[in-house]
Amino acid sequence: MRKNNLTEGAQFSIFFHLRRTFTYENGEHPIIMRVNYYKFRKDIFTGLSCRSEDWNPEHNQVNPYFDEAVSINEELVLMKEKARECYYELKESKKPFTIDQLIECIKGKEPAPQSIMEYMDIKLKELEESVAIDMQVTTFYKYRRVKRYLEEFLISNKSLKNYPVSGIDLDFINKFNNFLRKEKQNGQNSVTALMSVFRTVLKKAIETGVIQKNPFDSVHFKRKQVNREFLTVEEVEQLHQLTNLKPDLELARDLFLFACYTGLAYSDIKELKKGHIIVDGDGSKSIHKARYKTDIMSLIPLLPAAEKILQKYALDGDFRNFRWKVPYNSKLNAKLKEVALLANIDKKLFMHLGRHTFATTITLSNGISLETVSKMLGHSTIKHTQAYAKITGAKVKNEMSKIMGMYR
């Protein structure tokens, strides 16, 4: 009898037996499938049963004279074939697997991920399906960047291409954190963002107990307050005064100035269309556009300086019929470096600096309320806007002039 049970090999075998220790009301016993894998074994209830005298232990099936023998034996054959398929499928994957994973496969369950890279790939696949629907592509890139860093970290620190997720502990987190800082030379805020991504990837493993103790409970990543730079009124004017620029530099300068006068981020300028520009009955003009990053609506009254830029690129007398080809952000920022040199501006010019300049120099420094600026920038809370609330020397002088005559 046992000889037939080991036809799959010494490390793996399947056979059926009758569990006579349990009897149903009709006198039948449950038929059990036993799976042996190395020194481990697991029993699976088949949902089938028969009486003790109808079971043939030598052939692992019901005796043919039993009324339902044909249908039961066909079911047992199918179950055995399914178990074989699962075993060879897992074996061909070249990855180590446990008897529990084999049983889950036989029962029709997807094997749970075991390694860091499996968890990363699952999350990336999930995010990839969300791109262009309810998530920015830049978020997807951030997760992909974490995967790349993990691969480099595992090779350089552990000489491995993968690592069991159950082995991730506080020591692993600290070493990966140091790797991001020292080896990859990421700043504090970048590291905080990347570690937040890593925490999200491991969330399911932590919740299901695959990682028994949450390693993030003992470590805290805090963002550093960034001093957001901006252009002064004089520096904005220096950009206006530039003449005889090459077409690509002129376009870069104009796009940057448009950001200074509207507060729109690069992605929103790239997406801007005629339909986003509203002309009210009283002749006032404004931009109504949901932010690409957050989908929060921005409401921005159009300054004459911004309108003039649009008119410059208009196909006809209607400034809303503008046409410009916005370069890739990296290429545009490279052109802005050249523009800064020509304008004698000793600051790093990049598109988001235009948004900072709108928030600080153009609006807040001129007495526009924080609430109004928040609405124009499309922020979800005023707290986000407060990061732009710089107190300039000109504003201090202007505010204090109101009380100069009171204290002599």
PEPEMO-V951889 format. One record per backbone hydrogen bond with DSSP energy under -0.5 kcal/mol. CO is the residue of the C=O (numbers start at 1). NH is the residue of the N-H. E is the energy in kcal/mol with one decimal. If there is no record, write none. Layout:
co->CO nh->NH e->E
co->CO nh->NH e->E
//
This chain:
co->1 nh->4 e->-0.6
co->1 nh->5 e->-0.8
co->2 nh->6 e->-0.7
co->3 nh->6 e->-0.9
co->4 nh->7 e->-1.0
co->5 nh->14 e->-0.6
co->6 nh->9 e->-1.3
co->9 nh->12 e->-0.9
co->11 nh->38 e->-2.8
co->13 nh->36 e->-2.8
co->15 nh->34 e->-3.4
co->17 nh->19 e->-0.5
co->17 nh->32 e->-3.1
co->18 nh->20 e->-1.4
co->19 nh->22 e->-1.3
co->24 nh->27 e->-2.0
co->28 nh->24 e->-3.4
co->29 nh->50 e->-1.8
co->30 nh->19 e->-2.5
co->30 nh->32 e->-0.5
co->31 nh->46 e->-1.7
co->32 nh->17 e->-2.4
co->32 nh->34 e->-0.6
co->33 nh->35 e->-0.5
co->33 nh->44 e->-2.6
co->34 nh->15 e->-1.8
co->34 nh->36 e->-0.5
co->35 nh->42 e->-2.3
co->36 nh->13 e->-2.0
co->37 nh->40 e->-2.4
co->40 nh->37 e->-3.0
co->42 nh->35 e->-3.1
co->44 nh->33 e->-2.8
co->48 nh->31 e->-2.8
co->50 nh->29 e->-3.3
co->51 nh->54 e->-1.2
co->51 nh->55 e->-0.5
co->52 nh->55 e->-1.1
co->54 nh->63 e->-3.4
co->55 nh->57 e->-0.7
co->56 nh->60 e->-0.8
co->56 nh->61 e->-1.6
co->61 nh->56 e->-2.9
co->63 nh->66 e->-2.1
co->66 nh->69 e->-1.8
co->68 nh->72 e->-2.4
co->69 nh->73 e->-2.8
co->70 nh->74 e->-2.0
co->71 nh->75 e->-1.8
co->72 nh->76 e->-2.2
co->73 nh->77 e->-2.0
co->74 nh->78 e->-2.1
co->75 nh->79 e->-2.3
co->76 nh->80 e->-2.2
co->77 nh->81 e->-2.4
co->78 nh->82 e->-2.3
co->79 nh->83 e->-2.2
co->80 nh->84 e->-2.2
co->81 nh->85 e->-2.6
co->82 nh->86 e->-2.2
co->83 nh->87 e->-2.2
co->84 nh->88 e->-2.7
co->85 nh->89 e->-2.3
co->86 nh->90 e->-2.4
co->87 nh->91 e->-2.3
co->88 nh->92 e->-2.4
co->89 nh->93 e->-0.8
co->90 nh->95 e->-0.6
co->91 nh->94 e->-1.4
co->98 nh->102 e->-1.7
co->99 nh->103 e->-2.5
co->100 nh->104 e->-2.3
co->101 nh->105 e->-2.0
co->102 nh->106 e->-2.2
co->103 nh->107 e->-2.3
co->104 nh->109 e->-3.5
co->105 nh->108 e->-1.1
co->114 nh->165 e->-2.5
co->114 nh->166 e->-0.6
co->115 nh->119 e->-1.8
co->116 nh->120 e->-2.4
co->117 nh->121 e->-2.8
co->118 nh->122 e->-2.3
co->119 nh->123 e->-2.1
co->120 nh->124 e->-2.6
co->121 nh->125 e->-2.3
co->122 nh->126 e->-2.0
co->123 nh->127 e->-2.5
co->124 nh->128 e->-2.6
co->125 nh->129 e->-1.3
co->126 nh->130 e->-0.5
co->127 nh->130 e->-1.1
co->127 nh->131 e->-1.2
co->130 nh->133 e->-2.2
co->130 nh->134 e->-1.9
co->130 nh->135 e->-0.9
co->135 nh->132 e->-1.6
co->136 nh->139 e->-0.8
co->136 nh->140 e->-1.1
co->137 nh->141 e->-2.2
co->138 nh->142 e->-1.6
co->139 nh->143 e->-1.7
co->140 nh->144 e->-2.2
co->141 nh->145 e->-2.2
co->142 nh->146 e->-1.8
co->143 nh->147 e->-2.0
co->144 nh->148 e->-2.0
co->145 nh->149 e->-2.4
co->146 nh->150 e->-2.5
co->147 nh->151 e->-2.3
co->148 nh->152 e->-2.1
co->149 nh->153 e->-2.8
co->150 nh->154 e->-2.8
co->151 nh->155 e->-1.8
co->152 nh->156 e->-2.5
co->153 nh->157 e->-2.7
co->154 nh->158 e->-1.8
co->154 nh->159 e->-0.6
co->154 nh->160 e->-1.8
co->155 nh->159 e->-0.8
co->163 nh->116 e->-2.6
co->164 nh->167 e->-1.8
co->165 nh->168 e->-1.5
co->167 nh->169 e->-0.5
co->169 nh->173 e->-2.3
co->170 nh->174 e->-2.6
co->171 nh->175 e->-2.2
co->172 nh->176 e->-2.5
co->173 nh->177 e->-2.4
co->174 nh->178 e->-2.3
co->175 nh->179 e->-2.1
co->176 nh->180 e->-2.2
co->177 nh->181 e->-1.6
co->178 nh->182 e->-3.3
co->178 nh->183 e->-0.6
co->179 nh->183 e->-0.8
co->179 nh->184 e->-2.1
co->180 nh->186 e->-2.3
co->187 nh->191 e->-2.6
co->188 nh->192 e->-2.4
co->189 nh->193 e->-2.1
co->190 nh->194 e->-2.5
co->191 nh->195 e->-2.9
co->192 nh->196 e->-1.6
co->193 nh->197 e->-1.6
co->194 nh->198 e->-2.1
co->195 nh->199 e->-2.3
co->196 nh->200 e->-1.9
co->197 nh->201 e->-2.1
co->198 nh->202 e->-1.8
co->199 nh->203 e->-0.6
co->200 nh->203 e->-0.8
co->202 nh->206 e->-2.1
co->203 nh->207 e->-2.7
co->204 nh->208 e->-2.4
co->205 nh->210 e->-1.3
co->205 nh->211 e->-2.1
co->206 nh->209 e->-0.8
co->210 nh->212 e->-0.8
co->213 nh->215 e->-0.5
co->214 nh->217 e->-1.4
co->215 nh->218 e->-0.8
co->216 nh->219 e->-0.8
co->220 nh->222 e->-0.6
co->226 nh->228 e->-1.2
co->232 nh->236 e->-2.2
co->233 nh->237 e->-2.0
co->234 nh->238 e->-1.8
co->235 nh->239 e->-1.5
co->236 nh->240 e->-1.6
co->237 nh->241 e->-1.9
co->239 nh->242 e->-1.0
co->246 nh->249 e->-0.5
co->246 nh->250 e->-2.8
co->247 nh->251 e->-2.2
co->248 nh->252 e->-1.8
co->249 nh->253 e->-2.6
co->250 nh->254 e->-2.4
co->251 nh->255 e->-2.6
co->252 nh->256 e->-2.1
co->253 nh->257 e->-2.5
co->254 nh->258 e->-2.2
co->255 nh->259 e->-1.6
co->256 nh->260 e->-1.9
co->257 nh->261 e->-1.8
co->258 nh->262 e->-1.0
co->259 nh->263 e->-2.6
co->265 nh->269 e->-2.1
co->266 nh->270 e->-2.5
co->267 nh->271 e->-1.4
co->268 nh->272 e->-0.9
co->273 nh->276 e->-1.7
co->274 nh->277 e->-1.8
co->276 nh->278 e->-0.6
co->276 nh->288 e->-3.1
co->278 nh->280 e->-0.6
co->278 nh->286 e->-2.2
co->280 nh->283 e->-2.0
co->284 nh->280 e->-2.9
co->285 nh->302 e->-2.9
co->286 nh->278 e->-3.2
co->286 nh->288 e->-0.5
co->287 nh->289 e->-0.6
co->287 nh->300 e->-2.6
co->289 nh->298 e->-2.9
co->291 nh->295 e->-2.4
co->296 nh->291 e->-2.8
co->298 nh->289 e->-2.0
co->299 nh->301 e->-0.5
co->300 nh->287 e->-3.1
co->301 nh->303 e->-0.6
co->303 nh->306 e->-0.7
co->303 nh->307 e->-2.2
co->304 nh->308 e->-2.4
co->305 nh->309 e->-1.3
co->306 nh->310 e->-1.9
co->307 nh->311 e->-2.6
co->308 nh->312 e->-1.8
co->309 nh->313 e->-0.8
co->310 nh->313 e->-0.9
co->311 nh->314 e->-1.4
co->313 nh->323 e->-2.4
co->317 nh->319 e->-0.7
co->318 nh->321 e->-2.1
co->319 nh->322 e->-0.5
co->321 nh->315 e->-1.9
co->324 nh->326 e->-0.8
co->325 nh->327 e->-0.5
co->328 nh->332 e->-2.8
co->329 nh->333 e->-2.7
co->330 nh->334 e->-1.6
co->331 nh->335 e->-1.7
co->332 nh->336 e->-1.9
co->333 nh->337 e->-1.2
co->334 nh->338 e->-1.0
co->335 nh->339 e->-2.0
co->336 nh->340 e->-2.5
co->337 nh->341 e->-1.6
co->338 nh->342 e->-2.0
co->339 nh->343 e->-2.0
co->340 nh->345 e->-2.7
co->341 nh->344 e->-1.0
co->344 nh->346 e->-0.6
co->345 nh->347 e->-1.2
co->347 nh->349 e->-0.7
co->348 nh->350 e->-0.5
co->350 nh->353 e->-1.6
co->350 nh->354 e->-0.6
co->351 nh->354 e->-1.3
co->351 nh->355 e->-0.7
co->352 nh->356 e->-1.8
co->353 nh->357 e->-2.4
co->354 nh->358 e->-2.2
co->355 nh->359 e->-2.2
co->356 nh->360 e->-2.3
co->357 nh->361 e->-1.1
co->357 nh->362 e->-2.1
co->358 nh->363 e->-1.4
co->359 nh->364 e->-1.7
co->360 nh->365 e->-2.4
co->363 nh->366 e->-1.5
co->363 nh->368 e->-2.0
co->364 nh->367 e->-1.6
co->369 nh->373 e->-2.4
co->370 nh->374 e->-2.3
co->371 nh->375 e->-1.7
co->372 nh->376 e->-2.1
co->373 nh->377 e->-2.5
co->374 nh->378 e->-0.9
co->374 nh->379 e->-2.3
co->375 nh->299 e->-1.1
co->381 nh->384 e->-0.9
co->381 nh->385 e->-0.8
co->382 nh->386 e->-1.9
co->383 nh->387 e->-0.5
co->384 nh->387 e->-0.8
co->385 nh->388 e->-2.2
co->386 nh->389 e->-1.0
co->388 nh->390 e->-2.9
co->390 nh->392 e->-0.8
co->392 nh->396 e->-2.2
co->393 nh->397 e->-2.4
co->394 nh->398 e->-2.4
co->395 nh->399 e->-2.8
co->396 nh->400 e->-2.5
co->397 nh->401 e->-1.4
co->399 nh->402 e->-1.1
co->400 nh->403 e->-1.4
co->400 nh->404 e->-0.6
co->403 nh->406 e->-1.3
co->403 nh->407 e->-0.8
co->404 nh->407 e->-0.7
co->406 nh->408 e->-0.5
//
